[in-house]
Amino acid sequence: MAYELPALPYAFNALEPHIDARTMEIHHGKHHQAYINNVNKALEKYPDLASKPIDDLMRGL
């Protein structure tokens, strides 16, 4: 099972004026997506862990 980046439950501009839409797009679409991609790549080496919920993986660190 590969992890997927969930959609935000609000619009990118919903936090303005505190956080602008472009910052949200970059953080969610680039940074957060990179974290998801990296954990999926790391789990390719450990197929027995790939089916675990992310909470279980984090607790085991």
Contacts in CASP RR format, 6 or more apart in sequence:
PFRMAT RR
TARGET T0000
AUTHOR 0000-0000-0000
METHOD contacts of the structure
MODEL  1
MAYELPALPYAFNALEPHIDARTMEIHHGKHHQAYINNVNKALEKYPDLA
SKPIDDLMRGL
1 50 0 8 1.000
1 51 0 8 1.000
2 40 0 8 1.000
2 43 0 8 1.000
2 50 0 8 1.000
3 36 0 8 1.000
3 39 0 8 1.000
3 40 0 8 1.000
3 54 0 8 1.000
4 36 0 8 1.000
5 28 0 8 1.000
5 29 0 8 1.000
5 32 0 8 1.000
5 33 0 8 1.000
5 36 0 8 1.000
8 24 0 8 1.000
8 28 0 8 1.000
11 21 0 8 1.000
12 21 0 8 1.000
12 22 0 8 1.000
12 24 0 8 1.000
12 25 0 8 1.000
12 28 0 8 1.000
13 20 0 8 1.000
13 21 0 8 1.000
13 24 0 8 1.000
15 24 0 8 1.000
39 54 0 8 1.000
39 57 0 8 1.000
43 49 0 8 1.000
43 50 0 8 1.000
44 50 0 8 1.000
49 57 0 8 1.000
END
